[in-house]
Amino acid sequence: MRAYVPGCPLASAALIFASSSATEYPARYTAGYTLGDMNTAEKIRENRARRAVARRDKPGVYRLSKSHARDPHSYSYGAWTIWRGDREVYRAKSLTEIEEWLMRGAR
C-alpha cells in the first residue's frame, strides 16, 4: 500500500510502503533525515553560535568551524575555532567556551 505523507520535501520520500504487520520507511529515504548522534537542541546551539560569530564586526569576516578530527586522542578532536579571514582568532574545546567568548565581546 502507498500513501502520501504531507510535509515531506521530496516526492520520492513522500511514499511509504506498508505491510500488513507494520508501516516501514525504506532506509534509502530516511537516511538523509537523521542527525546521527547529535540531538536537535545541540544542532540549534551550533547554528546560533555560527550566526553570532558571522555577525561580529563586519558580516562575513568571522567564521566558526569545528575540527574534522575523528581520533579522540588527537589534539584538535572536538575543538572549535573562530577564524578571521585565514587567521585563527580563538580556539576552544567546547561550544560553551565559544558562547562565553561571544558574551565577553572579545575581538
ZITA-V638735 format. One record per residue. N is the residue number from 1. SS is DSSP state (H for helix, E for strand, C for the rest). OMEGA is omega as a letter, one per 30 degrees, with the letter a starting at -180 (NA if undefined). NEAR is the number of other C-alpha atoms within 8 Angstrom. Layout:
n=N ss=SS omega=OMEGA near=NEAR
n=N ss=SS omega=OMEGA near=NEAR
This chain:
n=1 ss=C omega=l near=6
n=2 ss=E omega=l near=7
n=3 ss=E omega=l near=8
n=4 ss=E omega=l near=7
n=5 ss=C omega=a near=8
n=6 ss=C omega=l near=5
n=7 ss=C omega=l near=4
n=8 ss=C omega=a near=8
n=9 ss=C omega=a near=6
n=10 ss=C omega=l near=6
n=11 ss=C omega=a near=7
n=12 ss=H omega=l near=6
n=13 ss=H omega=a near=10
n=14 ss=H omega=l near=12
n=15 ss=E omega=l near=10
n=16 ss=E omega=a near=14
n=17 ss=E omega=a near=11
n=18 ss=E omega=l near=9
n=19 ss=C omega=a near=8
n=20 ss=C omega=a near=4
n=21 ss=C omega=a near=4
n=22 ss=C omega=l near=6
n=23 ss=E omega=a near=8
n=24 ss=E omega=l near=8
n=25 ss=C omega=l near=8
n=26 ss=C omega=a near=8
n=27 ss=H omega=a near=6
n=28 ss=H omega=l near=6
n=29 ss=H omega=a near=10
n=30 ss=H omega=a near=10
n=31 ss=H omega=a near=7
n=32 ss=H omega=a near=6
n=33 ss=H omega=a near=6
n=34 ss=C omega=l near=6
n=35 ss=C omega=l near=7
n=36 ss=C omega=a near=5
n=37 ss=C omega=a near=4
n=38 ss=C omega=l near=7
n=39 ss=C omega=a near=8
n=40 ss=H omega=a near=7
n=41 ss=H omega=l near=6
n=42 ss=H omega=l near=8
n=43 ss=H omega=l near=9
n=44 ss=H omega=l near=8
n=45 ss=H omega=l near=8
n=46 ss=H omega=a near=9
n=47 ss=H omega=l near=8
n=48 ss=H omega=l near=8
n=49 ss=H omega=l near=11
n=50 ss=H omega=l near=10
n=51 ss=H omega=l near=8
n=52 ss=H omega=l near=9
n=53 ss=H omega=a near=12
n=54 ss=H omega=a near=12
n=55 ss=C omega=a near=10
n=56 ss=C omega=l near=9
n=57 ss=C omega=l near=6
n=58 ss=C omega=a near=6
n=59 ss=C omega=l near=8
n=60 ss=C omega=a near=7
n=61 ss=C omega=a near=10
n=62 ss=E omega=l near=14
n=63 ss=E omega=a near=12
n=64 ss=E omega=l near=12
n=65 ss=E omega=l near=8
n=66 ss=E omega=a near=8
n=67 ss=C omega=l near=10
n=68 ss=C omega=a near=6
n=69 ss=C omega=a near=9
n=70 ss=C omega=l near=6
n=71 ss=C omega=a near=6
n=72 ss=C omega=a near=6
n=73 ss=C omega=l near=5
n=74 ss=C omega=l near=8
n=75 ss=C omega=a near=4
n=76 ss=C omega=a near=7
n=77 ss=C omega=l near=12
n=78 ss=C omega=a near=10
n=79 ss=C omega=l near=11
n=80 ss=E omega=a near=14
n=81 ss=E omega=l near=13
n=82 ss=E omega=a near=13
n=83 ss=E omega=l near=13
n=84 ss=E omega=a near=10
n=85 ss=C omega=l near=7
n=86 ss=C omega=l near=5
n=87 ss=E omega=l near=6
n=88 ss=E omega=a near=9
n=89 ss=E omega=a near=8
n=90 ss=E omega=l near=7
n=91 ss=E omega=a near=9
n=92 ss=E omega=l near=10
n=93 ss=C omega=a near=8
n=94 ss=C omega=l near=9
n=95 ss=H omega=l near=9
n=96 ss=H omega=l near=6
n=97 ss=H omega=l near=9
n=98 ss=H omega=l near=11
n=99 ss=H omega=l near=9
n=100 ss=H omega=l near=8
n=101 ss=H omega=l near=9
n=102 ss=H omega=a near=10
n=103 ss=H omega=l near=7
n=104 ss=H omega=a near=6
n=105 ss=C omega=a near=6
n=106 ss=C omega=l near=6
n=107 ss=C omega=NA near=2
